[in-house]
Amino acid sequence: MRDIDFKVRRVSSKPPIKTTNLVATDTTVERGGTSRLLWVIILALLVAAIIGIWQLLALSEPTSSSLKTSPISKQNSAIATPNSSDDRKNLLSPQTSGPLVQIYDSGAGPSVVQSLTNKLTSLGYKVENLEKSQFNYNRTYIRYREGMLVEAEKIKSALPDQLVSMSEVKSAGLFDILILYGTK
């Protein structure tokens, strides 16, 4: 026998597909519905942008509640006398007539920070003790605004036993000199 002699009729296991006319009948889409949704999205984005700009402008304006004042700085209001009044006024923070020094206890201890506060106050600086910082450092960091290098070096010389790192920072005027008083 030969294989050619057998004819096998193949039968499909799937039923034939019935074709029907499908008509798109979506009742949820109304005339202009897509453009209305687009306008709602645009309006929401516009409102979000206006709120963002408003908050940015509110953050850039200094407020009196953002400055921390301690009872020590209110009692000790000794202010350094400026050397040349025109040049000196451009270098100082807007809230003081002398260099504003803020001190954080970054591991030195409250008594050591208080003694530095008293020492700097006696030298004529307006000093704010901001108490304990979030971090402890193994050295003291002095950050100063542009034009305050000479004052920062004077403060550094008042700390002879400390390992001090100094750097100039761009400041919005909240301090003239910031001291992170570390352990060494």
Order of alpha helices (4+ residues) and beta strands (2+ residues): alpha-alpha-alpha-beta-alpha-beta-beta-alpha-beta-beta
